[in-house]
Amino acid sequence: MNIMVVRNDKLGDFITALPTLYVLKHHNPQNRIIALVAPLNRKLAEACDFIDEVIVDSGEDILELAFKIKQAQINASITLFSNTRVALAQWIARIPIRIAPATKIAQIFYNRRITQRRSEVKMAEFEYNLQLARALFPDISLEFPKPLLPFKDADEVYRAFCTEYEISKNVIAFHPGFGGSSDANWTLNEYIELVRLAEADERLDVVMTFGPDEEKLYEEAKTLLGESRVILYRSVGSVVDFAKLLSSFKLFISTSTGTYHLASAVGCETFTFFADTLFASSARWKSIGEKQRHYMIPLNPEGRAVMFEKVKQELKNRLLELV
């Protein structure tokens, strides 16, 4: 059976779809698994051995997208997050079985509509995604390995990184930027305070990572740090290159965004900050990996200050365990 899974939005959202893609492939290895993704997720999707084909949604008009889908000769589709455009394209492509959550007007173009009420946050996003696989195969196992994304050449990538930056110790990484749908974060000055805690331990190497569009943030951090042994790393390669690097870090500290989901998917331990709201909470957006700690940042200044002190203390304790 040719099965298309649709998750054509941002990096973190796509990573929440990976367990669904995995279980569909492993339910029956003869299944041909096709992922419909946004352009930024193409290389990551192509690097997954449980995805057989990738269709890139480049924002073309509905008929062009329908033509792309039609060419893949799809027997069934599972749309994890829908909009009217992608729903109508599948209907035009005449996919026999079209599964999606029963939400929004787009649901009229699907013939298996599953009531989930994700806004109630009774489970995490990736768990809601997995549940949709059971609409196609009721007996499917929803178990998946952790980490889900091992890379055979990750050690080689890490060795090159260590050589370039003269790294010889365990690496603790901080990613201070926003992104995706994250709704809460510490200020850059607060991140620098956390970075200083890690830098004080000479048995660790400390890295701050920045995306290719975070040049301003990079320069601000560089100024605030002054003379420091902290390594400022700008990710200029693909998402896959960064994923391979993350898999060798001992701890990744960031807000709830795509890089957090990526780090967890490759097996890196995470400290992650979430908004203190149900929609943006860790209950909904916990990652697909293990070894994760979540911190809800209160909206009020007093609560925020208390939480920051808690994060500092727990970070100190964890750093002692890592060396």
C-alpha positions in Angstrom: 0.0 0.0 0.0 1.2 3.5 -0.8 0.5 5.7 2.2 1.0 9.5 2.3 1.5 11.3 5.6 0.9 15.0 5.5 2.8 17.4 7.8 3.8 20.3 5.7 4.5 22.9 8.4 7.5 23.8 10.6 10.4 21.7 11.8 9.2 20.9 15.2 5.7 20.0 13.9 7.2 17.7 11.3 9.3 15.9 13.9 6.1 15.2 15.9 5.0 13.3 12.7 8.1 11.0 12.6 6.8 8.3 15.0 3.6 8.0 12.8 5.7 7.6 9.7 7.9 5.0 11.5 5.0 2.8 12.8 3.3 2.8 9.4 6.5 1.5 7.8 7.1 -1.1 10.4 3.5 -2.3 10.6 4.2 -3.8 7.1 7.6 -3.2 5.5 5.9 -3.6 2.1 4.0 -0.3 2.7 5.5 2.5 0.7 5.6 5.6 3.0 5.4 9.0 1.3 5.8 12.2 3.3 4.3 15.5 2.1 6.5 18.2 3.7 7.5 21.8 3.6 10.7 22.7 1.7 12.7 23.2 4.9 12.1 19.6 6.0 12.9 17.9 2.8 16.5 16.8 3.7 15.5 15.6 7.1 12.6 13.5 5.5 15.0 12.1 2.9 17.4 11.1 5.7 14.8 8.9 7.4 15.1 5.2 6.4 11.4 4.7 7.1 10.3 7.2 4.5 10.4 5.9 0.9 9.5 9.1 -1.0 9.2 12.8 -0.2 6.8 15.2 -1.9 7.7 18.8 -1.3 4.8 21.3 -0.9 6.4 24.5 -2.3 3.2 26.5 -2.0 2.1 25.9 -5.6 -1.6 26.2 -6.5 -4.0 23.4 -5.7 -4.0 21.8 -9.1 -0.2 21.6 -9.2 -0.1 20.1 -5.8 -2.9 17.6 -6.7 -0.8 16.6 -9.8 2.2 15.9 -7.6 0.1 13.8 -5.3 -1.6 12.0 -8.2 1.7 10.9 -9.6 2.6 9.1 -6.4 -0.3 6.7 -6.9 -1.4 6.9 -3.3 -3.9 4.4 -1.8 -4.4 6.1 1.5 -3.4 9.4 3.1 -3.2 10.5 6.8 -3.2 14.3 7.2 -1.9 15.1 10.6 -2.5 18.9 10.3 -4.9 20.1 7.6 -6.0 23.2 5.7 -8.4 23.6 2.9 -5.8 23.8 0.2 -4.1 20.5 1.0 -7.4 18.8 1.7 -8.9 19.8 -1.7 -5.7 18.8 -3.5 -6.0 15.2 -2.1 -9.7 15.1 -3.1 -8.8 16.2 -6.6 -6.1 13.6 -6.7 -8.7 11.0 -5.9 -6.9 9.2 -3.1 -9.3 6.4 -2.1 -8.8 6.7 1.7 -8.3 10.1 3.2 -7.9 10.3 7.0 -7.7 13.6 9.0 -8.8 15.1 12.3 -12.4 16.3 12.2 -11.6 20.0 12.4 -12.2 23.1 10.3 -14.1 23.3 7.0 -11.3 21.2 5.4 -12.7 18.0 7.0 -15.4 17.8 4.3 -12.8 16.7 1.8 -11.8 13.7 3.8 -13.7 10.4 4.0 -12.4 9.2 7.4 -12.7 12.1 9.9 -11.4 11.4 13.4 -12.6 13.4 16.3 -9.6 14.3 18.5 -10.2 17.8 20.1 -6.5 18.5 20.4 -7.3 21.8 22.1 -8.1 19.8 25.2 -4.5 18.6 25.3 -5.3 15.1 26.6 -2.1 13.9 25.1 1.0 15.3 23.3 0.9 16.3 19.6 3.0 13.3 18.5 0.6 11.0 20.4 -2.4 12.6 18.6 -0.6 12.0 15.4 0.0 8.3 16.2 -3.6 7.8 17.0 -4.5 8.7 13.4 -2.5 5.7 12.2 -5.1 3.4 14.0 -7.8 4.8 11.7 -6.0 3.0 8.9 -4.7 -0.1 10.8 -6.6 -0.7 14.0 -4.1 -3.3 15.2 -0.9 -1.2 14.5 1.7 -1.0 17.2 2.4 2.6 18.2 5.8 1.8 19.7 8.9 3.4 18.2 12.6 3.4 19.2 14.3 6.2 21.1 16.3 7.9 19.8 14.3 7.7 16.6 16.9 9.3 14.4 20.4 7.7 14.7 22.9 8.7 12.0 25.8 6.4 11.1 28.2 9.2 10.4 27.3 11.4 13.4 30.7 10.6 15.1 32.6 11.7 12.1 30.6 15.0 12.0 31.3 15.6 15.7 35.0 14.8 15.4 35.3 17.5 12.6 33.4 20.0 14.8 35.7 19.2 17.8 38.8 19.7 15.7 37.6 23.0 14.2 36.7 24.5 17.6 39.4 22.7 19.7 36.8 20.8 21.9 38.1 18.0 24.1 35.4 17.8 26.8 31.6 17.0 27.0 29.6 19.7 25.3 26.7 21.6 26.9 24.8 23.6 24.3 22.5 26.6 24.6 20.2 27.8 21.9 18.8 31.2 22.9 16.7 32.0 19.9 12.9 31.8 19.3 11.3 30.1 16.4 8.4 27.9 15.4 5.5 28.3 17.7 7.4 28.9 21.0 5.6 31.4 23.1 8.0 31.9 26.0 11.7 32.2 26.5 14.4 33.8 28.7 16.0 37.1 27.6 19.5 36.9 26.1 20.9 38.3 29.3 19.2 35.5 31.3 20.7 32.9 28.9 24.1 34.5 29.4 23.7 34.0 33.1 22.9 30.3 32.6 25.8 30.0 30.1 28.2 31.5 32.8 27.1 28.7 35.2 28.2 26.1 32.7 31.4 28.0 31.7 32.5 28.1 35.3 33.0 24.3 35.2 36.3 23.7 33.5 35.5 20.1 32.9 32.9 21.0 30.3 32.9 22.8 26.9 30.1 25.2 26.4 28.5 26.1 23.0 25.9 28.6 22.1 24.1 27.8 18.8 22.4 30.1 16.4 20.4 29.6 13.3 21.3 31.0 9.9 18.8 33.9 10.3 20.0 34.8 13.8 23.0 37.0 13.0 21.8 39.9 15.1 21.3 37.6 18.1 24.8 36.1 17.5 26.4 39.5 17.5 24.6 40.5 20.7 25.7 37.4 22.5 29.2 37.9 21.3 29.2 41.4 22.8 27.7 40.3 26.1 30.1 37.4 26.6 33.2 39.5 25.9 36.4 37.5 26.7 35.1 34.0 27.2 35.8 30.4 26.4 32.2 29.9 25.2 32.0 28.8 21.6 29.5 30.7 19.4 28.4 28.4 16.6 26.3 29.5 13.6 24.6 26.6 11.9 25.1 27.1 8.2 24.5 23.6 6.9 21.3 21.6 6.5 19.0 20.5 9.3 20.5 17.0 9.0 24.0 18.4 9.5 22.8 20.1 12.7 21.0 16.9 13.9 24.1 14.9 13.6 26.0 17.4 15.7 23.3 17.6 18.3 23.4 13.8 18.7 26.8 14.1 20.3 26.0 16.9 22.7 25.4 16.0 26.4 22.7 18.6 27.1 20.7 21.0 24.9 19.1 24.0 26.6 16.5 26.0 24.7 12.9 27.2 24.4 10.3 24.9 22.9 11.1 25.2 19.2 12.2 23.0 16.3 15.8 22.7 17.5 14.5 21.3 20.8 12.5 18.6 19.0 15.4 17.9 16.8 17.8 17.4 19.7 15.4 15.1 21.5 14.8 13.0 18.4 18.5 12.3 18.0 18.9 11.4 21.7 20.4 14.5 23.2 19.2 15.3 26.7 17.1 18.5 26.9 16.2 21.3 29.3 13.3 23.1 27.7 11.3 26.2 28.4 7.5 26.5 27.7 4.9 29.2 28.1 2.6 28.7 31.1 -0.5 28.1 29.0 -2.2 24.9 28.0 -1.8 25.4 24.2 1.9 26.0 24.4 2.6 23.7 27.4 5.0 20.7 27.6 1.8 18.5 28.0 1.1 19.2 24.3 4.6 19.8 22.9 6.8 17.3 24.8 9.3 15.8 22.5 9.5 12.3 21.0 12.7 11.4 22.9 13.7 10.5 26.4 15.8 12.5 29.0 13.9 15.7 28.9 13.1 18.3 31.6 10.4 20.9 31.1 10.0 24.3 32.7 6.9 26.4 32.4 7.8 30.1 32.4 5.0 32.1 34.4 3.6 35.2 32.8 3.9 37.3 36.0 7.4 38.7 36.9 7.4 37.2 40.4 6.7 33.7 39.2 9.2 34.1 36.4 12.0 35.1 38.8 11.3 32.1 41.0 11.3 29.8 38.0 14.6 31.2 36.8 16.2 30.5 40.1 14.9 26.9 40.0 16.3 26.5 36.5 19.7 27.7 37.7 19.8 25.3 40.6 18.7 22.3 38.6 21.2 23.2 35.9 24.0 23.4 38.5 23.0 20.0 39.8 22.9 18.4 36.3 26.2 19.8 35.3 27.8 18.1 38.3 26.4 14.8 37.2 27.6 15.1 33.6 31.3 15.5 34.4 
